[in-house]
Amino acid sequence: MSIFQGIILGIIQGLTEFLPVSSSAHLVLVPYLLQWRLDADSAFVFDVIVQLGTLAAVIIYFWKDLIAIISAMLAALKAGQPFRDGPSLLGWWIVLATIPAGLAGLLLKSKVEAAFASPLVTAIFLFVVAIIMTLAEGLGKQNRSLEAMRLPDAVTVGLFQALAIFPGISRSGATISGGLLRGLNRDAAARFSFLMSVPIMLAAGALAVKDLAELPNLAQFLPVMLLGFLVAGVVGYFAIRWLLGYLRKNSLIPFALYCALLSIVTIFVISGRG
């Protein structure tokens, strides 16, 4: 992977990790459509490393919220009342919503890695997430705030996040849709989606460190990964800010249409190349 390719993929990761168009799909499909011949093992580790860049972006953007949640959880635990207030409850909802994706990632790791090597599978999943977002916009009542979130909401959004371990299923698109289907408004669903990305992305990064250490050309590959990490983080920060503002007044439908169109174009390209 060249420096140029690393920068382009870092920009793509920063934009698409939070915009509901599937960062994993773009990291698979862009090299395929541009006919970049990347080493599969190195590319998979690079994808996770740039996700850590966007993890840094969400931590920086929501720093005050995260500190408030962690402080409230610790104080509530110390008082022997772990679920006593809103911020501590929100923290437990994030923990609970992380469990399905964590289990799915551990149990299906080999299948997920195989899916990352298949542009066709990725394109199909991209169309699936377009359907999910369209249904969520049509069926969700969107009349509840983040403070009104309850146990069934956290479980539902967590299950939607578990779907997003496969390339093509946008994590933000799936989890925001899960929130909308539970009646959360778009702003609440998006904020919870971003906050709950922190633990699952930390876990994915920890697993990637092991794979990173096993790369035979680590020293040569490291500068490209670090550059991709930085680019993804900066672009991701501004993508979060833009999307939160957008969703206060607008729907997910344009993103659903984009995902469907990209899926169809990719399938035609694959068919044409034989």
C-alpha positions in Angstrom: 0.0 0.0 0.0 1.4 3.4 -1.0 1.3 6.7 0.9 -1.3 8.0 -1.6 -3.5 5.0 -1.1 -3.2 5.3 2.7 -4.3 8.9 2.6 -7.3 8.2 0.3 -8.5 5.3 2.4 -8.0 7.4 5.6 -10.2 10.1 4.2 -12.8 7.5 3.1 -12.8 6.0 6.6 -13.1 9.3 8.3 -16.1 10.3 6.2 -17.9 6.9 6.1 -17.4 5.7 9.6 -20.0 8.1 10.9 -22.0 8.9 7.8 -24.4 6.0 7.4 -22.9 4.6 4.2 -20.6 1.9 5.6 -16.9 2.6 6.0 -16.2 -1.2 5.7 -18.0 -1.3 2.3 -16.0 1.6 1.0 -12.7 0.2 2.3 -13.4 -3.0 0.4 -15.1 -1.6 -2.7 -12.8 1.5 -3.5 -9.7 -0.7 -3.9 -11.7 -3.2 -5.9 -13.2 -0.6 -8.2 -9.9 1.2 -8.7 -8.2 -2.1 -9.2 -5.6 -1.6 -6.4 -3.9 -4.9 -5.6 -3.5 -4.8 -1.8 -2.2 -7.6 0.4 -5.3 -9.0 2.1 -3.8 -9.4 5.6 -2.2 -6.0 5.6 -5.3 -4.3 4.2 -7.5 -5.9 6.9 -5.2 -4.6 9.7 -5.0 -1.2 8.0 -8.8 -1.0 8.0 -8.9 -1.6 11.8 -6.1 0.9 12.5 -7.9 3.7 10.6 -11.0 2.8 12.6 -8.9 3.7 15.7 -8.4 7.1 14.1 -12.1 7.6 14.0 -12.3 6.2 17.5 -10.0 9.0 18.6 -12.3 11.5 16.8 -15.4 10.3 18.6 -13.6 10.4 22.0 -12.4 13.9 21.4 -15.8 15.1 20.2 -17.8 13.5 23.1 -15.1 14.0 25.7 -17.3 15.8 28.2 -20.2 13.4 27.7 -17.9 10.4 28.3 -16.3 11.9 31.4 -19.8 12.7 32.8 -21.0 9.1 32.1 -18.0 7.4 33.6 -18.0 9.7 36.6 -21.7 9.1 37.2 -21.3 5.3 36.9 -18.4 5.2 39.4 -20.2 7.5 41.9 -23.4 5.4 41.6 -21.4 2.1 42.1 -19.7 3.6 45.2 -23.1 4.6 46.6 -24.4 1.1 46.0 -27.1 2.4 43.6 -25.7 1.7 40.1 -28.8 2.7 38.2 -29.8 5.8 40.2 -29.6 8.6 37.6 -29.7 9.3 33.9 -25.9 9.5 33.1 -25.1 6.3 35.0 -28.0 4.5 33.3 -26.8 5.7 29.9 -23.4 4.2 30.7 -25.0 0.8 31.5 -27.1 1.0 28.3 -23.8 1.5 26.3 -22.2 -1.5 28.0 -25.3 -3.7 27.4 -25.5 -2.6 23.8 -21.9 -3.5 23.2 -22.3 -7.2 24.2 -24.0 -8.6 21.1 -21.4 -7.1 18.7 -18.6 -8.3 20.9 -19.9 -11.9 21.0 -20.6 -11.8 17.3 -17.1 -10.5 16.5 -15.4 -13.3 18.6 -17.6 -16.1 17.3 -17.6 -15.1 13.6 -14.1 -13.6 13.2 -13.1 -16.0 10.4 -16.4 -15.4 8.5 -16.1 -11.7 8.9 -12.5 -11.7 7.5 -13.7 -13.8 4.6 -16.5 -11.4 3.9 -14.0 -8.5 3.7 -12.3 -10.3 0.8 -15.6 -10.5 -1.2 -16.8 -7.3 -3.0 -20.0 -9.1 -4.0 -20.9 -10.0 -0.4 -20.1 -6.4 0.6 -22.3 -5.0 -2.1 -25.2 -7.2 -1.1 -24.9 -6.2 2.6 -24.8 -2.5 1.4 -28.2 -3.0 -0.2 -29.5 -4.6 3.0 -28.5 -1.6 5.1 -30.3 0.7 2.6 -33.5 -1.3 3.2 -33.0 -1.1 7.0 -32.6 2.7 7.0 -35.6 3.1 4.7 -37.8 1.0 7.0 -36.5 2.8 10.1 -37.5 6.2 8.6 -40.9 4.9 7.6 -41.8 3.0 10.8 -40.0 4.9 13.6 -42.2 7.3 15.6 -39.1 9.4 16.6 -40.7 11.0 19.6 -38.4 10.0 22.5 -35.2 11.6 23.8 -32.0 9.9 25.0 -33.1 10.4 28.6 -36.1 8.3 27.9 -34.0 5.3 26.8 -34.8 1.9 28.4 -33.5 -1.6 28.5 -35.3 -2.9 25.4 -33.9 0.0 23.4 -30.3 -0.8 24.4 -30.8 -4.4 23.5 -32.3 -3.7 20.1 -29.6 -1.2 19.2 -27.0 -3.6 20.3 -28.4 -6.3 18.1 -28.3 -3.9 15.1 -24.7 -3.2 15.9 -23.9 -6.9 15.8 -25.1 -7.0 12.2 -22.5 -4.3 11.4 -19.5 -6.5 12.0 -19.9 -7.5 8.3 -18.7 -5.2 5.6 -21.5 -3.3 3.9 -23.7 -3.0 7.0 -23.0 0.5 8.1 -22.5 0.6 11.9 -23.9 4.1 12.3 -26.7 3.4 9.8 -27.8 0.1 11.5 -27.6 1.5 15.1 -29.3 4.8 14.3 -32.0 2.8 12.5 -32.3 0.5 15.5 -32.9 3.6 17.7 -35.4 5.0 15.3 -37.4 1.8 15.3 -37.5 2.0 19.1 -39.0 5.5 18.8 -35.9 7.6 19.6 -35.6 10.8 17.7 -32.8 11.1 15.1 -30.5 13.2 17.4 -30.9 10.8 20.3 -30.3 7.8 18.1 -27.2 9.3 16.5 -25.7 10.4 19.8 -26.2 6.9 21.3 -24.8 5.3 18.1 -21.6 7.4 18.4 -21.2 6.9 22.1 -21.7 3.1 21.9 -19.0 2.9 19.2 -16.3 3.6 21.7 -16.1 0.2 23.5 -16.6 -1.9 20.4 -14.0 0.1 18.4 -11.5 -0.2 21.4 -12.0 -4.0 21.4 -11.5 -4.2 17.6 -8.3 -2.1 18.0 -7.0 -4.3 20.7 -7.4 -7.4 18.5 -5.8 -5.6 15.6 -2.7 -4.9 17.7 -2.0 -8.7 17.8 -2.5 -9.0 14.1 -0.3 -5.9 13.5 2.5 -7.5 15.5 2.4 -10.5 13.3 2.8 -8.6 10.0 6.1 -9.6 8.3 6.6 -6.1 6.8 5.5 -4.1 9.8 8.3 -1.5 9.7 7.7 -0.8 6.1 3.9 -0.6 6.5 3.8 1.4 9.8 4.2 4.9 8.3 1.2 4.3 5.9 -0.9 3.1 8.8 0.0 6.1 11.1 -0.8 8.5 8.3 -4.1 6.8 7.6 -4.9 6.9 11.4 -4.3 10.7 11.5 -6.2 11.5 8.4 -9.2 9.4 9.4 -9.3 11.0 12.9 -9.3 14.6 11.5 -11.9 13.9 8.8 -14.0 11.8 11.2 -14.2 14.6 13.8 -15.8 17.0 11.2 -18.0 14.2 9.9 -19.5 13.7 13.4 -20.2 17.4 13.7 -21.8 17.7 10.3 -24.0 14.6 10.7 -25.4 15.6 14.1 -26.4 18.9 12.6 -27.9 17.3 9.5 -30.0 14.8 11.4 -31.7 17.4 13.5 -33.8 18.3 10.4 -33.2 15.7 7.8 -33.8 12.0 7.3 -31.6 8.9 6.5 -33.2 8.4 3.1 -30.5 10.1 1.0 -27.9 7.8 2.6 -30.1 4.8 1.9 -30.4 5.8 -1.8 -26.7 6.2 -2.0 -26.0 2.8 -0.5 -28.5 1.1 -2.8 -27.0 2.9 -5.9 -23.4 1.9 -4.9 -24.5 -1.6 -4.3 -26.2 -1.9 -7.8 -23.2 -0.3 -9.6 -20.7 -2.6 -7.8 -22.8 -5.7 -8.7 -22.8 -4.6 -12.4 -19.1 -4.0 -12.3 -18.5 -7.4 -10.8 -20.7 -9.0 -13.5 -18.9 -7.1 -16.2 -15.4 -8.2 -15.0 -16.6 -11.8 -14.8 
